[in-house]
């Protein structure tokens, strides 16, 4: 693995591809739907994503399992949908609209630390000293992006 850690190389490649997809996502949001309010923008995107998700569920999943969920599982699903998906994306769209794609993505560098804290609290997961060090370096890079924002002219799409 990398630096002595047990790292699945396929997982790393998948996450790198995921990063490319999220970069394209942020740029697409800014380019195509920036003229709309973030709540409306998310509603538009969510409708298209829902169609793909439902199609995938029926083609590759086990849709009948939704009837096996307990009341607690449904509550957790609704709360995570409202916080992690709806509110998270609306705030992301607002940030992209206000500070641009690069800075918004850079600020998201705090996400691994929030995830680590929540993972430790709920899943008993831990990060190694090397992972913490690398994460701190990434956060410092995000802070540099924020402070450098005023020194660089903002790119305006002609679309």
N, C-alpha and C positions, 0 to 999 in steps of 0.2 A: 504494500500500500504506500501511499504518499506519506513521507516523513514518519514512517513506522506505524502509522495508523492503518486500520483495516478499512480500506476505501475500495468500493466497487467501481471499477473504471467505467463500466457501462452506465452506472448511475451518474457519474461525473459528466459523461458525454450527454446524457439526457438532460441534466440540469443546465449545461451550457446551451443546449438547443432551447431549453425553456427560457433562458435569459434572452436569447435572440428573439423569441416569440413575444416576450413581455416588452422588449424594446420596441418592436414593431407595433405592438398594441398601444403603447404610450404615444408613439408618433402618430399612429392612425387616429387616436382620440383627438389629439391636438389639431391635426390637419383636417379631418372630415367633419367633426361635430363640435368644434370650439364655439360656434355661434349660438349653440343652445345652452340652456341652464344645465349644470351638472346632474341634477336629479332627472331631468328629461333625457339627457344624453345616456345616463345609465339605464333608464327604462327602455330606450331603443335597443341598446346593446344587449340587455338582458333578454329581450324577446327573441332575438336571433340566436343567442346562446342556448336559450331554453329549447328551441326547436331542434338544434343539433344534439343537445343532451338527451332529450326524449327519444329521438331517433336512435341514438347509441344505446340507450337503456333497453329499448325494445329489440334491437338487433343483437346486442352482445351481453345484456345484463339479465337480471332476474327480477322483473318488475313486480311480480307477485309478492316479493319479500316485503314490500312497503306495508302490507297488511299485517305483518308479523311484528312491527315496531310497537314498543310499549309507549305509554303516555309520556314517560320520562324521556325516551328517545325522541319522540316528536317535539317535545319542548326544547330539548337540546338542539335539534335540527333547526327549529324556527329561530331560536336565539342566535345560533352561529350564522344562519343565513342573514339575519338582520344586522349583526355586528360585523362579521368577517366578510360578507359579500356585499350587501347593500351599502351600509355605512362606510365600510372601507373603500369601496369603489367610488362612491360619491365624493368622499374626501380626496381620493386620488385624482379624480377628474377636476375637482376644484383646484388642487395643487398644480396640476398640469396646466390648467387654464391661467393660473396666476403667476407661476414661476418657470414654466417651460418643462420640457420632457427630461432634459439632462439633469437639471437641478432636482426635480421631483424624484427621479430615480436614485440620485445620489443620496438624498435625504432618507430614502428607504433603507439605507445601509444600517439603520438602527434595528431593522426587523429581525436579524439573527439573534440580537441580544434579548429582545422581547420574547422571541420564540424560545431561547435558551432558558429564560426565567420561567416561562409557562411550562416548558418541558420538564424542568426540574421540579416544579410544584406539582404538576399533575401526572407526569410519566416517569419520574425518578431518573431522567436523563441528565447527563453531565457533559460539559465541554472540557477538553484538555487545555493545558496551559498554552500550547501552540495555537489551538483554535481561538482562544481568548485573545492572544497576541495578534493574530491575523485579523480578527474581527475589529480590534481596536484600531489597527492600521486602516482598515476600510472605513471606519467611522471618521477617523481623522481626515481621510480623503473626502468624505461627504461634507465635512465642515469646511474644508478648503474650497470645495465647489460652491458652498453657500456664500462664503466671504468673498470669493472671486467674482460672484455673479454681477456685482455692480461695476466691475472693471471691464467687462466684456459686453459689447453691444448685443442686444437680443435679436435673433434671427426672426424675421417675419415671413410667413408663408405667403406667396402671392395668390393662393387659392382662397 
